[in-house]
C-alpha cells in the first residue's frame, strides 16, 4: 500500500496535536513509574554574594505514603536530579555549615537546621544558613509545573525549577573599640546570649532551646580594637539579650564582662544583620584581688569584670 506524503503529514500533525494536548493537561496519567531528570537552578538575587559549597534538596510527596527524595548538589548554581513523575513540595538549604545538622526531616513543615552546642550551651556556627522552598512541584512526562514561594504559577517543558534561596540566620558583628590595655590580651571571644539553636527552614522561624552564640574576635593591637562575626538564629519573641566579652590575658588569667544589649536588638530595622559596638573598656591588670566576692568560682569586682579561675592542667587531655 502506498502512503502519500500528504497523508503522512496529516498523521504527524494529529500525533503532535495529541501530545501537546496531553502536556498542557495537569492531571497526566503516567502508565508506568517513569523517572524524569529535573534541573534545579538556584538564583541568588535575594542573597547577593552568597557562594555555598553545596546545597541539599528535599522533595516531599504531596500524597500520603510516598517516598521522600533527598539530593546533595555540589556548588551554588544547582544541578540535575532524578525524580519519579508525581507531585511534591521542595525544600533546599546549604550543606556546607560545620556544626549544623538537619533534623525532623520526615516532613516539609518540620525540617529544621540544628546548631551544635558546646559546653555551657554555647552555640558554634561556621557561616550563614540559606534556604528556599517551592510549595508545589508537579513532575510530568512533558516537563514540570510549579508554584514559586511568591505564589507565581510556572510551567517548563525543559523540566527546570528556578528558586531563590534567602538568608535565614542573622549575622552578628561585634566591635569593641578603644580598648585600654589591649597589649595584655592574648585572645578574645564574645557571646551573644539568648539566641535559638534551631531554625525551621520552610517557615524561617527560630525554635529550640536558648543558647549563647560564640563570636570569635580578632585582636588588633595597633587600632586597640577587637572584632568578630558569627551567624545565629535570632528569636522573634521579646526576651532579654546580653553580650559577654570574654578575654584571656597574656598571663593566662580569664576575664568576662556582661553588657545588656536588649534595646539594641529590639530596635533593629532589619533582623538579618546586627552590629553591636562597645566603646571604651579597660583590660584588668595585676593579680586577682586577695579577698574577692567569690561566687561559684567567679570573683566579681575588678572594674566591672568577672575573674574566672581556670585550672589549665586539669583541662589538658
C-alpha positions as CSV (number, residue, x, y, z in Angstrom):
1,X,0.0,0.0,0.0
2,X,1.3,3.4,-0.9
3,X,1.0,6.2,1.6
4,X,1.1,9.7,0.2
5,X,3.3,12.5,1.7
6,X,0.1,14.5,2.3
7,X,-1.3,11.6,4.4
8,X,1.9,11.2,6.4
9,X,1.9,15.0,7.2
10,X,-1.7,14.8,8.3
11,X,-0.9,11.8,10.6
12,X,2.1,13.6,12.0
13,X,0.1,16.7,12.7
14,X,-2.6,14.7,14.5
15,X,0.1,13.0,16.7
16,X,1.7,16.3,17.6
17,X,-1.7,17.8,18.5
18,X,-2.4,14.9,20.8
19,X,1.0,15.2,22.5
20,X,0.6,18.9,23.0
21,X,-2.9,18.4,24.4
22,X,-1.6,15.8,26.9
23,X,1.3,18.1,28.0
24,X,-1.0,21.0,28.6
25,X,-3.2,18.9,30.9
26,X,-2.1,19.0,34.6
27,X,-3.5,15.6,35.5
28,X,-1.3,13.4,33.3
29,X,-1.8,9.7,34.0
30,X,1.6,8.0,33.8
31,X,1.3,4.4,32.6
32,X,4.5,3.4,34.3
33,X,6.7,4.6,37.2
34,X,8.8,6.8,35.0
35,X,11.7,8.9,36.3
36,X,12.4,12.3,34.9
37,X,15.5,14.4,35.0
38,X,14.7,17.7,36.7
39,X,17.1,20.6,36.8
40,X,17.1,22.7,40.0
41,X,18.6,26.2,39.4
42,X,19.4,28.4,42.4
43,X,19.1,32.2,41.8
44,X,20.9,34.3,44.4
45,X,19.2,37.6,43.9
46,X,17.9,37.5,47.5
47,X,21.4,36.8,48.9
48,X,23.9,38.6,46.7
49,X,27.4,37.4,47.2
50,X,26.4,34.0,48.6
51,X,28.6,31.1,47.4
52,X,27.9,28.0,49.4
53,X,29.9,24.9,48.6
54,X,26.8,22.8,48.1
55,X,23.0,22.6,48.6
56,X,20.8,19.8,49.9
57,X,17.4,19.5,48.2
58,X,14.4,17.6,49.6
59,X,11.3,16.6,47.6
60,X,8.3,15.7,49.9
61,X,5.4,13.8,48.3
62,X,2.1,15.6,48.4
63,X,0.3,12.2,48.6
64,X,0.4,10.1,51.7
65,X,2.8,7.2,51.8
66,X,5.1,8.5,49.0
67,X,8.8,8.4,49.2
68,X,10.9,11.4,50.4
69,X,13.7,12.2,48.0
70,X,17.0,13.9,49.1
71,X,19.7,15.1,46.8
72,X,23.1,16.8,47.5
73,X,24.2,19.1,44.8
74,X,27.7,20.5,44.6
75,X,28.2,24.2,44.1
76,X,25.8,27.1,44.3
77,X,24.3,27.2,40.9
78,X,22.3,23.9,41.1
79,X,22.1,20.7,39.0
80,X,20.1,17.8,37.8
81,X,18.1,15.3,39.9
82,X,16.1,12.2,39.0
83,X,12.5,12.1,40.2
84,X,9.5,9.9,39.6
85,X,6.5,11.5,38.0
86,X,4.3,13.0,40.7
87,X,3.5,16.0,42.9
88,X,6.0,17.3,45.6
89,X,6.9,20.1,47.9
90,X,10.5,21.2,47.5
91,X,12.9,22.5,50.2
92,X,16.5,23.4,49.9
93,X,19.3,24.7,52.1
94,X,23.1,24.9,52.0
95,X,25.0,21.9,53.4
96,X,28.5,23.5,54.0
97,X,28.0,24.6,57.6
98,X,30.1,22.6,60.1
99,X,28.3,22.1,63.3
100,X,24.8,22.4,61.8
101,X,22.7,19.3,61.0
102,X,19.3,18.8,59.6
103,X,16.7,17.3,62.0
104,X,13.0,16.3,61.8
105,X,13.5,15.6,58.1
106,X,10.3,13.4,57.7
107,X,8.0,16.4,56.9
108,X,8.2,19.6,54.9
109,X,6.9,21.7,57.7
110,X,9.2,20.4,60.5
111,X,12.6,20.1,58.8
112,X,15.0,22.3,60.7
113,X,18.7,23.2,61.0
114,X,20.1,22.4,64.4
115,X,23.2,24.2,65.7
116,X,25.8,22.2,67.6
117,X,26.3,23.4,71.2
118,X,29.4,23.1,73.2
119,X,29.8,23.2,77.0
120,X,27.6,25.7,78.9
121,X,25.1,25.8,76.0
122,X,27.4,27.8,73.7
123,X,26.3,27.6,70.1
124,X,29.1,27.3,67.5
125,X,28.4,28.0,63.8
126,X,30.5,28.4,60.7
127,X,28.5,30.6,58.4
128,X,25.2,31.7,57.1
129,X,22.2,29.4,56.6
130,X,20.4,29.8,53.3
131,X,17.0,28.3,52.5
132,X,14.5,28.1,49.7
133,X,11.0,26.5,49.3
134,X,8.8,25.6,46.4
135,X,5.3,24.9,47.8
136,X,4.2,22.8,44.8
137,X,6.1,20.9,42.1
138,X,4.4,18.6,39.6
139,X,6.8,16.4,37.6
140,X,5.1,15.2,34.4
141,X,6.2,13.3,31.3
142,X,6.4,16.6,29.5
143,X,8.2,18.8,32.0
144,X,7.5,20.4,35.3
145,X,4.7,22.7,36.7
146,X,5.5,24.5,39.9
147,X,4.4,27.3,42.2
148,X,7.1,29.7,43.4
149,X,7.4,30.8,47.0
150,X,5.7,34.1,46.0
151,X,2.7,32.2,44.6
152,X,3.6,32.6,40.9
153,X,2.5,29.7,38.7
154,X,5.1,28.4,36.2
155,X,5.3,25.6,33.6
156,X,8.6,24.5,32.0
157,X,8.8,21.9,29.2
158,X,12.6,21.7,29.8
159,X,12.0,20.5,33.4
160,X,13.8,23.4,35.0
161,X,12.8,24.7,38.5
162,X,14.2,28.1,39.5
163,X,14.2,29.1,43.1
164,X,15.8,31.9,45.1
165,X,17.4,31.0,48.5
166,X,17.4,33.7,51.1
167,X,19.4,34.3,54.3
168,X,17.7,32.5,57.2
169,X,20.1,33.2,60.1
170,X,21.2,36.6,61.5
171,X,24.8,37.8,61.1
172,X,26.1,39.3,64.3
173,X,29.1,41.7,64.1
174,X,30.6,42.6,67.4
175,X,33.1,45.5,67.6
176,X,34.9,46.5,70.8
177,X,36.8,49.7,70.3
178,X,39.1,52.0,72.3
179,X,40.4,49.0,74.4
180,X,42.7,50.3,77.1
181,X,45.4,47.7,77.9
182,X,44.9,45.7,74.7
183,X,48.5,44.7,74.8
184,X,47.6,42.4,77.7
185,X,45.0,40.5,75.6
186,X,46.0,37.1,74.3
187,X,42.7,36.1,72.8
188,X,39.1,37.3,72.9
189,X,35.6,36.0,72.3
190,X,32.1,37.5,72.5
191,X,29.0,35.6,73.5
192,X,25.5,36.8,72.3
193,X,23.1,35.3,74.8
194,X,19.5,34.2,74.2
195,X,19.7,33.1,70.6
196,X,17.9,29.9,69.5
197,X,19.6,26.7,68.5
198,X,17.1,25.6,65.7
199,X,15.6,27.2,62.6
200,X,12.6,25.6,60.8
201,X,13.6,26.0,57.1
202,X,10.1,26.2,55.5
203,X,8.8,29.0,57.7
204,X,12.2,30.6,58.6
205,X,11.0,30.5,62.3
206,X,13.6,30.0,65.1
207,X,12.8,27.4,67.6
208,X,14.6,25.1,70.1
209,X,16.4,25.9,73.3
210,X,18.2,29.2,74.2
211,X,22.0,29.3,73.8
212,X,24.8,31.8,73.7
213,X,26.3,32.4,70.2
214,X,30.1,32.2,70.1
215,X,31.7,35.1,68.2
216,X,35.5,34.6,67.9
217,X,37.2,38.0,67.8
218,X,40.4,39.2,66.1
219,X,42.6,41.4,68.3
220,X,44.1,44.5,66.6
221,X,46.6,45.9,69.0
222,X,47.5,48.8,66.6
223,X,43.9,50.0,66.5
224,X,43.1,49.0,70.0
225,X,40.0,47.1,68.8
226,X,38.5,43.6,68.9
227,X,36.1,42.5,66.2
228,X,34.3,39.3,65.1
229,X,31.4,37.9,63.1
230,X,29.1,34.9,63.6
231,X,25.7,33.8,62.4
232,X,22.9,32.6,64.7
233,X,19.1,32.3,64.9
234,X,17.6,35.4,66.4
235,X,14.3,34.8,68.2
236,X,11.2,36.7,67.2
237,X,9.8,37.0,70.7
238,X,10.7,39.5,73.4
239,X,13.4,38.5,75.7
240,X,16.5,39.8,77.5
241,X,19.7,39.9,75.5
242,X,23.2,40.0,76.9
243,X,26.6,40.3,75.3
244,X,29.5,38.8,77.2
245,X,33.0,39.8,76.3
246,X,35.5,37.1,77.4
247,X,39.2,37.7,77.2
248,X,42.3,35.6,78.0
249,X,45.1,37.7,79.3
250,X,48.7,37.0,78.3
251,X,49.4,35.6,81.7
252,X,46.6,33.0,81.4
253,X,44.0,34.8,83.5
254,X,40.5,34.7,82.1
255,X,38.1,37.7,82.5
256,X,34.4,38.2,81.4
257,X,32.2,41.3,81.3
258,X,28.5,41.5,80.6
259,X,26.6,44.2,78.6
260,X,22.8,44.5,78.3
261,X,22.0,44.8,74.6
262,X,18.3,44.3,74.7
263,X,17.5,47.8,73.4
264,X,19.8,47.4,70.5
265,X,18.2,44.1,69.4
266,X,14.6,45.3,70.0
267,X,15.1,48.5,67.9
268,X,16.5,46.8,64.8
269,X,15.2,47.9,61.4
270,X,16.2,44.5,60.0
271,X,16.9,41.2,61.7
272,X,19.4,39.7,59.2
273,X,22.4,41.8,60.3
274,X,23.1,43.1,63.8
275,X,26.0,45.3,64.6
276,X,26.9,45.6,68.3
277,X,29.5,48.3,69.3
278,X,31.1,48.5,72.7
279,X,33.1,51.7,73.1
280,X,35.8,52.1,75.8
281,X,36.8,49.2,78.1
282,X,39.9,48.7,80.2
283,X,41.6,45.3,80.5
284,X,42.3,44.5,84.1
285,X,45.9,44.4,85.2
286,X,47.7,42.9,88.2
287,X,46.8,40.0,90.3
288,X,43.3,38.8,91.3
289,X,42.2,40.5,94.5
290,X,43.2,38.7,97.6
291,X,39.6,38.8,99.1
292,X,37.2,38.9,96.1
293,X,33.5,38.5,96.3
294,X,33.7,34.8,95.3
295,X,30.5,33.3,93.9
296,X,30.7,29.9,92.4
297,X,34.4,30.2,91.4
298,X,33.9,33.7,89.8
299,X,35.5,36.7,91.5
300,X,33.4,39.9,91.0
301,X,34.7,43.4,91.4
302,X,37.7,44.1,89.1
303,X,36.5,47.3,87.4
304,X,33.2,45.5,86.5
305,X,35.0,42.4,85.2
306,X,34.4,38.8,86.4
307,X,37.6,36.9,87.0
308,X,37.3,33.2,86.1
309,X,39.6,30.8,87.8
310,X,40.8,28.2,85.3
311,X,43.0,25.2,86.1
312,X,44.8,24.7,82.8
313,X,46.4,21.4,83.8
314,X,43.0,19.8,84.5
315,X,41.8,20.8,81.0
316,X,44.7,19.0,79.3
317,X,44.0,15.7,77.7
